[in-house]
Amino acid sequence: MPDPLIFFLSSQLKTHLLSLRAMTNLKIAIQGITASFHEVAAHKHFGKDITSVECMSFPDLCEALKNNDADYAVMAIENSIAGSILQNYSLVQDYKFNIIGEVYLRIHQCLMALPGTKIEDLKLIESHPIAIRQCAEFLMKIKNAMLVDKEDTAAVAKQISDEKLAGVAAVASKAAAEKFGLEVLAENIETNKQNFTRFLILSKQASTSAKNNKASISFQLSHHPGSLAKVLNILHEKNINLTKIQSVPVIGKPYQYAFHVDVTWENKGNYDEALKAITTFATDIIILGEYEKGDFNTLT
């Protein structure tokens, strides 16, 4: 039976309402579990009315999107302290996903344990290796505790809570401490207080939004002097801003690298011309996504 509300609306309002409804209850693949930073990033982009599809690894996340277990995926790609996650560049390309957006998220890390625990009681501190790296300066001062790499920040917090693990602490978000009933022993323990992570929004379909002003592109260059310089000169001449460049080893081709670049533009025509000109010098050009750049200036 047709929805009575939809039936009495004008065609324009019908389309708008149906579009809004389609954006609710989306299934979003995240790396980790609920209360992880990936879920926080998903909420920032899609809103709170989503279902998180928990994936314990980035390949699992890609499989969830590939197999339609999720409508979209949120994938961390770089951190201002730990650097780029190289395997994720390869995963996006291997699965032929489209980057349709990005989210910048300030990362405030907390040390947490069972209520009543003191820092001097700790024997183990567990978290994702990138989180541990982000907080290395603080954690190295805790002399009696061993640092252990785990798959997910929030999952460690949940395990400590579920199994009542005395003497074990997690490095995770404050949201994880609140969700799993842990006591925060120290807040904002990240070494760099401007610590942020950039997340990609992935889809099986490309974005066609008129607001797109950023692109992620992959290409390879010949081993000739000045090959990369020629590409960079084209971007400069066309007034295209290069926001990131990352070399990634080409599997099966020793000492050959693919270059992944992020560029932004104010004039789409200039971008199109630059892309066409680059084909003279580069090979295996792949547009990983064209999308609206994220707002970095709102980070707090």
Backbone as JSON, one array per atom type, in Angstrom:
{
  "sequence": "MPDPLIFFLSSQLKTHLLSLRAMTNLKIAIQGITASFHEVAAHKHFGKDITSVECMSFPDLCEALKNNDADYAVMAIENSIAGSILQNYSLVQDYKFNIIGEVYLRIHQCLMALPGTKIEDLKLIESHPIAIRQCAEFLMKIKNAMLVDKEDTAAVAKQISDEKLAGVAAVASKAAAEKFGLEVLAENIETNKQNFTRFLILSKQASTSAKNNKASISFQLSHHPGSLAKVLNILHEKNINLTKIQSVPVIGKPYQYAFHVDVTWENKGNYDEALKAITTFATDIIILGEYEKGDFNTLT",
  "N": [[0.86, -1.19, 0.0], [0.63, 2.27, -0.83], [2.52, 4.82, 0.81], [0.63, 7.0, 2.74], [1.39, 9.62, 3.37], [3.33, 10.24, 1.44], [1.71, 10.09, -0.81], [0.02, 12.38, -0.91], [1.73, 14.49, -1.32], [3.47, 16.99, -3.3], [5.12, 16.32, -6.46], [7.8, 17.17, -6.42], [8.35, 17.44, -3.68], [7.86, 14.84, -2.94], [9.98, 13.47, -4.16], [12.13, 14.6, -2.76], [11.59, 13.8, -0.09], [11.62, 11.02, -0.3], [14.26, 10.72, -1.0], [15.53, 11.56, 1.33], [14.65, 9.57, 3.07], [15.89, 7.4, 1.95], [18.47, 7.86, 2.71], [18.55, 7.2, 5.35], [19.03, 4.73, 7.88], [21.11, 3.49, 6.59], [23.53, 1.0, 5.78], [26.7, 0.88, 6.94], [29.95, 0.0, 6.39], [32.52, -0.42, 8.72], [35.84, -0.26, 10.02], [36.58, -2.15, 12.71], [34.7, -2.03, 15.81], [31.51, -0.94, 17.17], [31.63, 2.34, 18.56], [34.2, 2.77, 17.82], [36.77, 4.78, 16.22], [36.28, 4.79, 13.51], [33.51, 4.45, 13.41], [32.72, 6.83, 14.57], [33.59, 8.6, 12.59], [31.93, 7.75, 10.52], [29.42, 8.5, 11.53], [29.79, 11.25, 11.51], [29.8, 11.81, 8.79], [27.48, 10.54, 7.67], [25.49, 10.86, 9.54], [23.63, 10.0, 12.56], [21.73, 8.03, 12.22], [22.3, 5.29, 11.25], [23.32, 1.92, 10.41], [25.97, 0.23, 11.7], [28.29, -1.82, 10.15], [30.28, -4.09, 11.41], [33.69, -4.7, 10.97], [36.62, -6.53, 11.24], [39.01, -6.13, 9.97], [40.69, -4.33, 7.33], [40.59, -5.62, 4.75], [38.31, -7.24, 5.26], [36.4, -5.25, 5.51], [36.31, -4.29, 2.9], [35.33, -6.55, 1.61], [32.78, -6.67, 2.68], [31.54, -4.44, 1.54], [31.82, -5.08, -1.16], [30.24, -7.42, -1.34], [27.72, -6.48, -0.93], [26.88, -6.33, 1.68], [27.03, -4.02, 2.94], [26.11, -0.6, 2.38], [27.81, 1.52, 1.98], [31.29, 2.25, 2.67], [33.58, 3.16, 5.25], [36.85, 4.16, 5.43], [39.96, 4.46, 6.95], [42.72, 6.39, 5.8], [44.97, 7.95, 6.18], [47.04, 9.26, 8.81], [47.92, 12.05, 10.81], [50.1, 11.7, 12.43], [50.95, 8.97, 12.4], [51.12, 8.54, 9.7], [50.59, 7.46, 6.23], [48.34, 4.78, 5.36], [49.42, 2.34, 3.7], [48.52, -0.12, 2.6], [45.85, 0.32, 2.22], [45.54, 2.03, 0.06], [46.11, 0.26, -2.0], [44.03, -1.58, -1.64], [41.68, -0.11, -2.24], [42.09, 0.31, -4.94], [42.37, -2.32, -5.93], [39.84, -3.43, -5.43], [38.34, -1.85, -6.99], [36.75, 0.25, -6.06], [34.95, 3.35, -5.61], [35.95, 6.52, -4.54], [33.96, 8.66, -2.82], [33.79, 10.67, -1.05], [35.21, 12.35, 1.85], [36.39, 12.4, 5.24], [37.61, 14.34, 7.84], [38.92, 13.77, 11.0], [39.42, 14.74, 14.28], [41.59, 13.15, 16.51], [41.34, 12.13, 19.65], [42.95, 10.42, 22.02], [42.48, 8.11, 24.71], [43.52, 6.64, 27.82], [42.34, 3.76, 29.31], [40.72, 1.67, 31.78], [39.52, -1.0, 33.95], [37.2, 0.18, 36.44], [38.63, 1.78, 39.28], [41.22, 1.05, 38.82], [44.69, 1.86, 38.83], [47.28, 3.71, 37.18], [49.83, 2.78, 37.81], [49.29, 0.14, 38.35], [49.11, -1.22, 36.01], [49.79, -3.86, 33.72], [49.6, -4.63, 31.1], [49.11, -2.84, 28.08], [46.92, -2.37, 25.58], [46.1, -1.97, 22.13], [45.17, -0.76, 18.83], [47.89, -0.84, 16.52], [48.49, 1.62, 15.26], [47.24, 3.47, 16.9], [48.73, 3.1, 19.23], [51.2, 4.01, 18.3], [50.57, 6.68, 17.91], [50.46, 7.57, 20.48], [52.91, 7.2, 21.64], [54.87, 8.67, 23.11], [53.68, 9.25, 25.59], [52.98, 6.64, 26.48], [55.41, 5.29, 26.7], [56.42, 6.14, 29.07], [55.23, 4.66, 31.01], [56.45, 2.36, 32.8], [56.2, -0.34, 33.7], [54.42, -1.68, 32.11], [53.54, -3.71, 29.35], [53.4, -3.11, 25.87], [50.95, -4.0, 23.57], [49.95, -4.98, 20.37], [46.76, -4.83, 18.87], [43.7, -5.63, 17.0], [41.75, -3.62, 17.0], [40.79, -0.55, 18.49], [38.42, 0.02, 20.07], [37.48, -2.57, 20.39], [39.3, -3.73, 22.13], [38.74, -2.3, 24.47], [36.14, -3.23, 24.94], [36.64, -5.95, 25.38], [38.15, -5.87, 27.74], [36.2, -4.94, 29.5], [34.18, -6.92, 29.25], [35.49, -9.28, 30.06], [36.53, -8.62, 32.46], [39.26, -7.77, 32.89], [41.86, -7.39, 34.88], [44.49, -5.08, 35.5], [44.95, -4.5, 32.87], [44.94, -2.23, 30.21], [43.31, -0.14, 27.79], [43.92, 1.74, 24.82], [41.92, 4.06, 23.51], [38.92, 5.65, 22.24], [37.13, 8.22, 24.07], [34.45, 7.76, 23.89], [34.34, 5.0, 23.72], [35.12, 4.24, 26.29], [32.96, 5.22, 27.77], [30.85, 3.72, 26.67], [31.5, 1.08, 27.32], [31.82, 1.05, 30.03], [34.26, 1.72, 31.33], [36.97, 3.17, 33.23], [38.45, 6.27, 32.66], [41.81, 6.75, 32.68], [43.65, 8.56, 31.81], [43.4, 11.4, 29.74], [43.48, 12.58, 26.31], [46.06, 11.65, 25.35], [47.57, 11.56, 23.1], [50.55, 12.15, 21.25], [50.95, 14.35, 19.51], [49.02, 17.13, 19.65], [47.52, 18.04, 17.6], [46.59, 15.88, 16.3], [45.09, 14.08, 13.73], [42.89, 12.06, 11.71], [42.36, 11.05, 8.39], [39.59, 9.94, 6.66], [38.26, 7.88, 4.08], [35.3, 7.85, 2.12], [33.72, 5.21, 0.71], [32.3, 3.74, -2.23], [30.43, 1.61, -4.47], [29.59, 2.89, -6.64], [30.26, 5.74, -8.68], [30.59, 9.22, -7.73], [28.47, 11.81, -8.85], [28.1, 14.4, -8.26], [27.61, 17.91, -8.55], [29.07, 19.44, -6.88], [31.57, 18.41, -6.62], [35.0, 18.82, -6.08], [37.45, 17.8, -5.75], [39.89, 15.25, -6.36], [41.1, 11.89, -6.38], [43.8, 10.26, -7.72], [45.52, 7.7, -9.48], [48.62, 6.77, -10.96], [51.27, 5.62, -13.14], [54.77, 6.12, -13.88], [57.37, 6.43, -16.34], [60.83, 5.32, -16.09], [62.43, 7.77, -16.39], [64.46, 10.67, -16.28], [62.99, 13.46, -14.75], [60.31, 12.82, -15.19], [58.24, 12.84, -13.23], [58.38, 15.5, -12.53], [57.41, 16.75, -14.81], [54.71, 16.1, -14.76], [53.95, 17.41, -12.4], [54.44, 20.02, -13.16], [52.45, 20.4, -15.08], [50.15, 20.36, -13.47], [50.65, 22.66, -12.01], [50.63, 24.64, -14.03], [47.96, 24.55, -14.82], [46.7, 25.49, -12.64], [46.01, 23.71, -10.61], [45.66, 22.39, -7.44], [47.9, 20.47, -5.64], [47.37, 18.32, -3.11], [48.27, 16.05, -1.87], [50.78, 13.55, -2.27], [51.69, 10.26, -2.87], [53.77, 7.48, -3.01], [53.43, 4.12, -4.0], [54.39, 0.74, -3.84], [54.39, -1.29, -6.8], [52.83, -4.28, -7.06], [54.5, -7.23, -7.89], [56.2, -6.03, -9.64], [59.24, -5.3, -9.24], [60.81, -2.52, -7.7], [59.26, -0.68, -8.99], [56.81, 1.87, -8.97], [53.56, 3.08, -8.15], [52.01, 6.23, -8.33], [50.0, 7.95, -6.11], [47.88, 10.59, -6.09], [46.3, 13.44, -4.64], [44.21, 15.98, -5.67], [42.93, 19.32, -5.88], [40.52, 21.69, -7.18], [39.31, 24.81, -8.52], [38.21, 25.41, -10.88], [36.58, 23.32, -12.94], [37.07, 22.79, -15.62], [39.79, 23.33, -15.93], [40.89, 21.26, -14.45], [40.05, 19.03, -15.97], [41.49, 19.52, -18.34], [44.11, 19.34, -17.37], [44.2, 16.67, -16.59], [43.95, 15.4, -19.04], [46.32, 16.25, -20.28], [48.25, 15.04, -18.71], [48.23, 12.41, -19.52], [50.07, 12.19, -21.52], [52.5, 11.74, -20.36], [52.18, 9.89, -18.32], [51.19, 6.52, -17.37], [48.71, 3.88, -17.07], [46.63, 5.31, -15.79], [44.31, 5.92, -13.28], [41.28, 7.05, -12.15], [40.46, 7.3, -8.97], [38.48, 8.47, -7.6], [36.18, 11.22, -7.69], [35.15, 13.91, -5.82], [33.58, 15.86, -3.18], [35.64, 17.96, -1.35], [36.67, 17.4, 2.04], [35.99, 19.25, 5.08], [38.53, 20.59, 6.61], [39.02, 22.63, 8.34], [37.25, 22.72, 10.44], [38.04, 21.15, 12.49], [38.43, 20.35, 15.92]],
  "CA": [[0.0, 0.0, 0.0], [1.46, 3.47, -0.85], [2.58, 5.63, 2.02], [-0.34, 8.09, 2.57], [2.07, 10.9, 3.41], [3.94, 10.44, 0.12], [0.65, 10.18, -1.83], [-0.57, 13.71, -0.98], [2.73, 15.51, -1.53], [3.81, 17.31, -4.68], [6.14, 15.44, -7.0], [9.1, 17.62, -5.98], [8.49, 17.08, -2.27], [7.95, 13.37, -2.89], [11.36, 13.08, -4.5], [13.0, 15.01, -1.66], [11.34, 12.98, 1.09], [12.12, 9.68, -0.58], [15.72, 10.79, -0.96], [15.92, 11.6, 2.74], [14.41, 8.25, 3.66], [16.91, 6.49, 1.43], [19.72, 8.11, 3.4], [18.46, 6.72, 6.72], [19.22, 3.29, 8.08], [22.13, 2.96, 5.71], [24.5, 0.08, 6.35], [28.03, 1.44, 6.69], [31.04, -0.87, 6.84], [33.56, 0.27, 9.46], [36.9, -1.12, 10.55], [36.43, -2.16, 14.15], [33.35, -2.24, 16.33], [30.83, 0.26, 17.6], [32.41, 3.25, 19.41], [35.53, 2.97, 17.25], [36.88, 6.05, 15.51], [35.63, 4.63, 12.22], [32.08, 4.71, 13.56], [32.59, 8.28, 14.79], [33.71, 9.22, 11.28], [30.71, 7.41, 9.78], [28.36, 9.36, 12.04], [30.05, 12.62, 11.08], [29.46, 11.95, 7.38], [26.14, 10.06, 7.32], [24.53, 11.09, 10.61], [23.53, 8.95, 13.58], [20.73, 7.02, 11.88], [22.92, 4.29, 10.37], [23.69, 0.64, 11.02], [27.39, -0.04, 11.49], [28.67, -3.2, 9.83], [31.58, -4.21, 12.05], [34.68, -5.5, 10.23], [37.82, -6.53, 12.07], [40.19, -5.8, 9.17], [40.34, -3.57, 6.13], [40.07, -6.52, 3.72], [36.94, -7.62, 5.61], [35.57, -4.1, 5.19], [36.13, -4.27, 1.44], [34.47, -7.67, 1.25], [31.41, -6.31, 3.07], [31.0, -3.54, 0.51], [31.75, -5.85, -2.42], [29.16, -8.42, -1.29], [26.46, -5.76, -0.64], [26.52, -6.38, 3.1], [27.02, -2.62, 3.35], [25.82, 0.34, 1.29], [29.04, 2.3, 1.81], [32.34, 1.9, 3.63], [34.44, 4.23, 5.75], [38.18, 3.57, 5.55], [41.06, 5.37, 7.27], [43.75, 6.36, 4.76], [46.2, 8.55, 6.68], [47.0, 9.92, 10.1], [48.92, 13.11, 10.82], [51.27, 11.24, 13.18], [51.39, 7.64, 11.96], [51.35, 8.54, 8.26], [49.64, 6.82, 5.34], [48.11, 3.34, 5.48], [49.71, 2.0, 2.31], [47.72, -1.23, 2.1], [44.5, 0.76, 1.87], [45.6, 2.52, -1.31], [46.03, -0.91, -2.88], [42.7, -2.19, -1.52], [40.71, 0.7, -2.99], [42.32, 0.08, -6.36], [42.11, -3.73, -6.26], [38.4, -3.69, -5.4], [37.71, -0.93, -7.96], [35.77, 1.09, -5.41], [35.0, 4.78, -5.91], [35.98, 7.44, -3.41], [32.89, 9.64, -3.05], [33.84, 11.69, 0.0], [36.27, 12.21, 2.84], [36.09, 12.96, 6.55], [38.74, 14.58, 8.73], [38.46, 13.6, 12.38], [40.42, 14.92, 15.36], [41.71, 11.91, 17.27], [41.73, 12.28, 21.05], [43.1, 9.09, 22.58], [42.4, 8.0, 26.17], [43.94, 5.39, 28.47], [41.18, 3.35, 30.12], [40.8, 0.34, 32.39], [38.42, -1.26, 34.88], [37.09, 1.18, 37.51], [39.48, 1.56, 40.44], [42.58, 0.75, 38.39], [45.64, 2.96, 38.79], [48.26, 3.53, 36.11], [50.95, 1.96, 38.29], [48.85, -1.26, 38.43], [48.98, -1.8, 34.68], [50.77, -4.82, 33.23], [49.45, -4.65, 29.65], [48.37, -1.78, 27.42], [46.61, -2.95, 24.28], [45.35, -1.13, 21.2], [45.6, -0.84, 17.43], [49.28, -0.36, 16.45], [48.55, 3.04, 14.89], [46.89, 4.23, 18.12], [49.9, 3.03, 20.12], [52.21, 4.9, 17.73], [50.13, 8.05, 18.13], [50.6, 7.91, 21.9], [54.16, 6.58, 22.07], [55.59, 9.47, 24.11], [53.03, 9.04, 26.89], [52.99, 5.23, 26.88], [56.77, 4.84, 27.05], [56.69, 6.54, 30.45], [54.63, 3.67, 31.91], [57.57, 1.43, 32.72], [55.93, -1.75, 34.02], [53.36, -2.21, 31.24], [53.93, -4.13, 28.01], [52.52, -2.63, 24.8], [50.53, -5.12, 22.73], [49.15, -4.6, 19.21], [45.5, -5.54, 18.66], [43.06, -5.26, 15.74], [40.84, -2.48, 17.06], [40.83, 0.17, 19.76], [37.2, -0.2, 20.84], [37.35, -4.0, 20.7], [40.1, -3.97, 23.34], [37.95, -1.77, 25.59], [35.02, -4.15, 25.16], [37.16, -7.19, 25.97], [38.51, -5.59, 29.14], [34.95, -4.84, 30.24], [33.47, -8.21, 29.26], [36.24, -10.33, 30.76], [37.01, -8.06, 33.74], [40.7, -7.98, 32.84], [42.57, -6.51, 35.8], [45.86, -4.77, 35.11], [45.01, -4.31, 31.41], [44.35, -0.96, 29.78], [43.13, 0.08, 26.36], [44.01, 3.09, 24.26], [40.73, 4.14, 22.64], [38.18, 6.91, 22.34], [36.35, 8.43, 25.28], [33.15, 7.12, 23.64], [34.48, 3.58, 24.04], [35.12, 4.12, 27.75], [31.59, 5.42, 28.23], [29.99, 2.63, 26.22], [31.83, -0.2, 27.94], [31.89, 1.21, 31.47], [35.64, 1.76, 31.82], [37.41, 4.43, 33.83], [39.51, 6.95, 31.92], [42.95, 7.03, 33.55], [44.31, 9.75, 31.27], [42.78, 11.86, 28.5], [44.29, 13.31, 25.32], [47.43, 11.19, 25.53], [48.27, 11.56, 21.83], [51.77, 12.95, 21.29], [50.68, 15.6, 18.82], [47.65, 17.53, 19.99], [46.82, 18.28, 16.34], [46.44, 14.55, 15.71], [43.84, 13.83, 13.03], [42.88, 10.98, 10.73], [41.52, 11.27, 7.21], [38.84, 8.75, 6.28], [37.63, 7.9, 2.78], [33.97, 7.27, 1.98], [33.82, 4.35, -0.46], [31.06, 3.26, -2.82], [30.59, 0.86, -5.71], [29.18, 3.81, -7.69], [30.97, 7.02, -8.66], [29.82, 10.42, -7.42], [28.2, 12.7, -9.98], [27.69, 15.67, -7.67], [28.15, 19.14, -9.12], [29.93, 20.05, -5.87], [32.88, 17.75, -6.6], [36.12, 19.73, -6.32], [38.68, 17.1, -5.36], [40.02, 13.94, -7.0], [42.22, 11.0, -6.05], [44.22, 9.67, -8.99], [46.7, 6.83, -9.46], [49.27, 6.62, -12.26], [52.66, 5.18, -13.14], [55.65, 6.9, -14.73], [58.56, 5.73, -16.85], [62.06, 5.63, -15.36], [63.18, 8.78, -17.12], [64.64, 11.88, -15.47], [62.03, 14.55, -14.91], [58.94, 12.37, -15.5], [57.32, 13.35, -12.22], [58.41, 16.97, -12.6], [56.55, 17.17, -15.91], [53.32, 16.01, -14.29], [53.74, 18.48, -11.43], [54.39, 21.29, -13.91], [51.12, 20.49, -15.7], [49.22, 20.76, -12.42], [50.92, 24.07, -11.7], [50.2, 25.49, -15.14], [46.5, 24.55, -14.88], [46.21, 26.0, -11.37], [45.46, 22.6, -9.85], [46.37, 22.29, -6.17], [48.29, 19.12, -5.22], [47.27, 18.27, -1.64], [48.99, 14.88, -1.35], [51.38, 12.63, -3.23], [52.12, 9.07, -2.16], [54.21, 6.39, -3.87], [53.05, 2.79, -3.51], [55.02, -0.29, -4.68], [53.55, -2.05, -7.71], [53.01, -5.69, -6.77], [54.98, -8.03, -9.02], [57.13, -5.24, -10.46], [60.24, -4.77, -8.29], [61.34, -1.17, -7.83], [58.34, 0.18, -9.73], [55.87, 2.47, -8.03], [52.43, 3.88, -8.6], [51.85, 7.47, -7.58], [48.63, 8.32, -5.77], [47.85, 12.02, -5.81], [45.03, 14.11, -4.39], [44.24, 17.34, -6.21], [41.69, 20.1, -5.77], [40.41, 22.71, -8.21], [38.19, 25.75, -8.49], [37.65, 25.39, -12.23], [36.56, 21.93, -13.39], [37.67, 22.71, -16.93], [41.24, 23.25, -15.76], [41.18, 19.89, -14.01], [39.89, 18.13, -17.12], [42.61, 19.76, -19.24], [45.32, 18.8, -16.73], [44.12, 15.21, -16.65], [44.23, 15.02, -20.43], [47.73, 16.51, -20.56], [49.08, 14.08, -17.97], [48.28, 11.13, -20.24], [51.25, 12.19, -22.38], [53.68, 11.31, -19.61], [51.86, 8.85, -17.35], [50.48, 5.33, -17.84], [47.85, 3.23, -16.07], [45.94, 6.34, -15.02], [43.04, 5.49, -12.73], [40.6, 8.02, -11.28], [39.92, 6.55, -7.84], [37.25, 9.13, -7.17], [35.99, 12.66, -7.71], [34.25, 14.12, -4.69], [33.67, 17.15, -2.51], [36.68, 17.88, -0.32], [36.23, 17.53, 3.41], [36.28, 20.51, 5.74], [39.59, 20.39, 7.6], [39.09, 23.78, 9.22], [36.3, 22.6, 11.55], [38.56, 20.24, 13.5], [38.65, 20.98, 17.22]],
  "C": [[0.89, 1.24, 0.0], [1.42, 4.19, 0.48], [1.62, 6.81, 1.85], [0.3, 9.47, 2.6], [2.66, 11.23, 2.06], [2.87, 10.74, -0.92], [0.16, 11.61, -2.0], [0.46, 14.82, -1.23], [2.93, 15.8, -3.01], [4.93, 16.42, -5.15], [7.53, 15.84, -6.53], [9.35, 17.24, -4.52], [8.58, 15.57, -2.1], [9.38, 12.92, -3.12], [12.3, 13.41, -3.35], [12.82, 14.11, -0.45], [11.85, 11.56, 0.88], [13.63, 9.63, -0.54], [16.22, 10.8, 0.47], [15.74, 10.23, 3.39], [15.46, 7.25, 3.2], [18.23, 6.65, 2.15], [19.68, 7.7, 4.86], [18.6, 5.21, 6.75], [20.17, 2.69, 7.05], [23.03, 2.0, 6.47], [25.89, 0.54, 5.95], [29.08, 0.49, 7.25], [32.11, -0.02, 7.51], [34.62, -0.73, 9.88], [36.84, -1.02, 12.07], [34.98, -2.34, 14.55], [32.73, -0.89, 16.68], [31.67, 1.02, 18.62], [33.85, 3.39, 18.94], [35.57, 4.31, 16.54], [36.26, 5.97, 14.12], [34.12, 4.9, 12.32], [31.84, 6.2, 13.81], [32.66, 9.02, 13.46], [32.46, 8.96, 10.43], [29.55, 8.29, 10.22], [28.54, 10.8, 11.57], [29.62, 12.83, 9.64], [28.0, 11.63, 7.09], [25.08, 10.41, 8.35], [24.42, 9.87, 11.52], [22.63, 7.78, 13.16], [21.28, 6.04, 10.83], [23.09, 2.98, 11.15], [25.14, 0.37, 10.68], [27.61, -1.52, 11.23], [30.11, -3.37, 10.31], [32.49, -5.16, 11.28], [36.01, -5.4, 10.97], [39.1, -6.29, 11.28], [39.74, -5.0, 7.96], [39.94, -4.46, 4.96], [38.64, -6.98, 3.99], [35.97, -6.49, 5.26], [35.28, -4.04, 3.69], [35.21, -5.4, 0.98], [33.01, -7.36, 1.57], [30.77, -5.41, 2.03], [30.84, -4.28, -0.82], [30.54, -6.76, -2.46], [27.81, -7.81, -0.94], [25.97, -5.98, 0.78], [26.49, -4.97, 3.69], [26.73, -1.76, 2.13], [27.04, 1.18, 0.94], [30.05, 1.78, 2.82], [33.11, 3.15, 4.02], [35.8, 3.62, 6.06], [39.22, 4.64, 5.87], [42.14, 5.25, 6.2], [45.06, 7.0, 5.23], [45.95, 9.21, 8.03], [48.16, 10.91, 10.16], [50.17, 12.73, 11.6], [51.82, 9.95, 12.6], [51.62, 7.56, 10.46], [50.27, 7.79, 7.49], [49.52, 5.33, 5.63], [48.23, 2.78, 4.06], [48.82, 0.9, 1.76], [46.35, -0.77, 1.64], [44.44, 1.42, 0.49], [45.42, 1.36, -2.28], [44.64, -1.54, -2.83], [41.66, -1.43, -2.32], [40.84, 0.41, -4.48], [41.98, -1.35, -6.76], [40.62, -4.04, -6.33], [37.62, -2.78, -6.35], [36.57, -0.13, -7.34], [35.96, 2.55, -5.84], [35.04, 5.57, -4.61], [34.95, 8.53, -3.7], [32.86, 10.73, -1.98], [35.0, 11.44, 0.93], [35.83, 12.89, 4.13], [37.4, 13.14, 7.3], [38.23, 14.53, 10.17], [39.63, 13.82, 13.34], [40.41, 13.67, 16.22], [42.23, 12.24, 18.66], [41.77, 10.87, 21.66], [43.07, 9.14, 24.12], [42.96, 6.66, 26.62], [42.84, 5.0, 29.43], [41.35, 1.93, 30.63], [39.57, 0.14, 33.28], [38.39, -0.2, 35.98], [37.95, 0.8, 38.71], [40.92, 1.25, 40.09], [43.44, 2.01, 38.43], [46.68, 2.67, 37.71], [49.4, 2.63, 36.56], [50.59, 0.48, 38.43], [48.92, -1.98, 37.08], [50.14, -2.73, 34.32], [50.76, -4.88, 31.7], [48.69, -3.41, 29.2], [48.18, -2.23, 25.98], [45.83, -1.96, 23.42], [45.81, -1.43, 19.78], [47.02, -0.26, 17.34], [49.4, 1.12, 16.08], [48.22, 3.91, 16.1], [48.06, 4.24, 19.1], [50.99, 3.98, 19.62], [51.85, 6.36, 17.98], [50.41, 8.52, 19.56], [51.93, 7.45, 22.49], [54.85, 7.35, 23.19], [55.0, 9.27, 25.5], [53.19, 7.6, 27.37], [54.38, 4.74, 27.3], [57.15, 5.23, 28.48], [56.1, 5.56, 31.46], [55.54, 2.44, 31.88], [57.2, -0.03, 32.88], [54.9, -2.4, 33.09], [53.92, -2.54, 29.85], [52.9, -3.62, 27.0], [52.23, -3.77, 23.84], [49.63, -4.61, 21.6], [47.9, -5.47, 19.11], [44.81, -4.99, 17.4], [42.26, -3.98, 15.8], [40.87, -1.86, 18.44], [39.62, -0.15, 20.63], [37.02, -1.65, 21.23], [38.15, -4.37, 21.94], [39.33, -3.48, 24.56], [36.81, -2.71, 25.94], [35.5, -5.43, 25.84], [37.54, -7.0, 27.44], [37.26, -5.57, 30.0], [34.27, -6.2, 30.37], [34.15, -9.24, 30.13], [36.83, -9.87, 32.08], [38.52, -8.24, 33.88], [41.42, -6.95, 33.72], [44.0, -6.28, 35.3], [46.04, -4.56, 33.62], [44.31, -3.01, 31.06], [44.23, -0.94, 28.26], [43.43, 1.53, 26.03], [42.88, 3.19, 23.23], [40.06, 5.49, 22.86], [37.45, 7.01, 23.67], [34.97, 7.79, 25.13], [33.2, 5.64, 23.97], [34.47, 3.36, 25.55], [33.7, 4.26, 28.3], [30.7, 4.25, 27.86], [30.24, 1.35, 27.0], [32.12, -0.09, 29.44], [33.29, 1.17, 32.04], [35.96, 3.13, 32.39], [38.56, 5.0, 33.01], [40.63, 7.33, 32.89], [43.71, 8.27, 33.1], [43.66, 10.1, 29.94], [43.79, 12.56, 27.6], [45.77, 12.95, 25.43], [48.2, 11.13, 24.21], [49.45, 12.53, 21.89], [51.55, 14.33, 20.68], [49.23, 15.98, 19.05], [46.86, 17.96, 18.75], [46.65, 16.98, 15.57], [45.08, 14.41, 15.02], [44.01, 12.67, 12.07], [41.95, 11.37, 9.6], [40.9, 9.94, 6.82], [38.26, 8.94, 4.88], [36.23, 7.29, 2.87], [33.97, 6.51, 0.65], [32.45, 3.85, -0.92], [31.39, 2.43, -4.05], [30.21, 1.73, -6.91], [29.95, 5.13, -7.55], [30.04, 8.16, -8.29], [29.66, 11.27, -8.67], [27.8, 14.09, -9.49], [28.36, 16.86, -8.35], [29.09, 19.84, -8.15], [31.32, 19.44, -5.83], [33.99, 18.75, -6.94], [37.45, 19.12, -5.89], [38.7, 15.74, -6.05], [41.22, 13.2, -6.43], [42.54, 10.2, -7.31], [45.46, 8.82, -8.78], [47.29, 6.76, -10.87], [50.69, 6.11, -12.07], [53.45, 6.02, -14.13], [56.83, 6.07, -15.19], [59.78, 6.15, -16.04], [62.93, 6.57, -16.19], [63.3, 10.03, -16.25], [63.57, 12.93, -15.78], [60.61, 14.14, -15.19], [57.93, 12.93, -14.5], [57.25, 14.87, -12.27], [57.48, 17.47, -13.7], [55.08, 17.13, -15.5], [53.02, 17.14, -13.32], [53.66, 19.84, -12.12], [53.03, 21.49, -14.58], [50.09, 20.96, -14.67], [49.39, 22.23, -12.07], [50.38, 24.99, -12.78], [48.67, 25.6, -15.21], [45.86, 25.01, -13.57], [45.46, 24.93, -10.57], [46.3, 22.41, -8.59], [46.64, 20.83, -5.82], [48.29, 19.07, -3.7], [47.98, 17.06, -1.04], [49.59, 14.11, -2.51], [51.99, 11.47, -2.45], [52.56, 8.01, -3.17], [53.9, 5.06, -3.2], [53.7, 1.74, -4.41], [54.0, -1.01, -5.55], [53.83, -3.53, -7.5], [53.44, -6.44, -8.03], [55.94, -7.3, -9.93], [58.15, -4.58, -9.53], [60.75, -3.39, -8.69], [60.52, -0.3, -8.79], [57.23, 0.63, -8.79], [54.72, 3.15, -8.77], [52.37, 5.12, -7.73], [50.36, 7.73, -7.37], [48.65, 9.79, -5.39], [46.42, 12.47, -5.52], [45.17, 15.54, -4.9], [42.89, 18.01, -6.0], [41.71, 21.18, -6.85], [39.25, 23.65, -7.91], [37.49, 25.8, -9.84], [37.74, 23.97, -12.77], [37.21, 21.76, -14.77], [39.18, 22.6, -16.86], [41.67, 21.85, -15.33], [41.09, 18.91, -15.18], [41.05, 18.28, -18.1], [43.91, 19.18, -18.67], [45.34, 17.28, -16.82], [44.46, 14.71, -18.04], [45.71, 15.18, -20.76], [48.65, 15.49, -19.87], [49.22, 12.76, -18.71], [49.47, 11.05, -21.19], [52.45, 11.59, -21.68], [53.43, 10.11, -18.7], [51.13, 7.68, -18.01], [49.62, 4.78, -16.71], [47.15, 4.26, -15.18], [44.57, 5.83, -14.58], [42.48, 6.62, -11.86], [39.91, 7.24, -10.17], [38.65, 7.2, -7.31], [37.31, 10.63, -7.37], [34.89, 12.97, -6.71], [34.42, 15.51, -4.12], [34.67, 17.05, -1.36], [36.1, 18.1, 1.07], [36.69, 18.84, 4.03], [37.27, 20.26, 6.88], [39.57, 21.48, 8.66], [38.16, 23.69, 10.43], [36.82, 21.68, 12.66], [38.82, 20.98, 14.8], [39.29, 19.97, 18.16]]
}
